[in-house]
Amino acid sequence: MKTGSILAIYALFWVISFFVMLPIGVRTDEEAGVERMPGHADSSPHGFSFGRTALRATLLSVPLFGLFYANYVYGWLGVEIFDWAAPPQN
């Protein structure tokens, strides 16, 4: 696998992990015990930290990508396991 492909696939794993991590640990103003600012939605997060979410996404994406790459190198799961999804041949 080329370096560009590795970086592109890792970036996909990171973005997906970021979106998975977005709702984790987020509290609203009411849950934090702080008065809501005028004009903010009731559900808006209180003190969202992009860095913390990015770190969590990185910590999740590294082992997931590692498993993906190990499967690519060692061939644990191949295309042949998805034969059940192939159309029947006549």
C-alpha positions in Angstrom: 0.0 0.0 0.0 1.4 3.4 -0.9 1.9 6.1 1.6 -0.7 8.4 0.1 -3.3 5.6 0.4 -2.3 5.0 4.0 -2.7 8.6 4.9 -6.1 8.9 3.1 -7.5 5.8 4.8 -6.2 7.0 8.2 -7.8 10.4 7.6 -11.1 8.6 7.0 -10.8 6.6 10.2 -10.0 9.8 12.1 -12.9 11.7 10.7 -15.3 8.9 11.5 -13.8 8.6 15.0 -14.2 12.3 15.5 -17.9 12.2 14.7 -18.3 9.2 17.0 -16.6 11.1 19.8 -18.5 14.4 19.4 -21.4 13.7 21.7 -19.3 12.0 24.4 -18.7 14.2 27.5 -20.7 17.1 26.2 -22.9 18.9 28.8 -25.4 21.7 28.3 -25.4 24.9 30.4 -28.2 23.5 32.5 -26.3 20.3 33.3 -23.2 22.4 34.1 -25.2 24.5 36.4 -24.5 27.7 34.5 -27.0 30.3 33.3 -27.7 30.1 29.6 -26.6 33.1 27.5 -29.4 34.9 25.6 -29.7 33.7 22.1 -28.1 30.3 22.7 -30.1 27.1 22.1 -31.1 25.1 25.2 -29.2 22.1 23.7 -26.0 24.0 22.9 -22.9 22.6 24.6 -21.2 24.4 27.5 -17.5 24.8 26.8 -16.9 22.5 23.8 -13.2 21.5 23.5 -12.1 20.7 19.9 -8.7 19.6 21.2 -10.1 17.1 23.7 -12.4 15.7 21.0 -9.6 15.5 18.5 -7.4 13.7 21.1 -10.2 11.2 21.8 -10.7 10.7 18.0 -6.9 10.1 17.6 -6.9 7.6 20.4 -9.8 5.7 18.8 -8.6 5.9 15.2 -5.0 4.6 15.8 -6.0 1.1 17.0 -8.8 0.9 14.5 -6.5 1.8 11.6 -3.9 -0.6 13.0 -6.4 -3.5 12.8 -7.3 -2.4 9.3 -3.7 -2.3 8.2 -2.9 -5.6 9.9 -5.8 -7.2 8.1 -4.5 -5.8 4.8 -1.0 -7.2 5.4 -1.9 -10.6 6.9 -5.2 -11.2 5.0 -7.3 -12.3 8.0 -10.6 -11.3 6.3 -10.8 -11.4 2.6 -13.4 -10.7 -0.1 -14.4 -14.4 -0.1 -16.1 -14.1 3.3 -18.7 -11.9 1.6 -19.8 -14.6 -0.9 -23.2 -14.7 0.7 -23.8 -11.2 -0.7 -22.9 -12.1 -4.3 -25.7 -12.7 -6.8 -26.4 -16.3 -7.6 -24.6 -17.6 -10.7 -26.7 -19.6 -13.2 
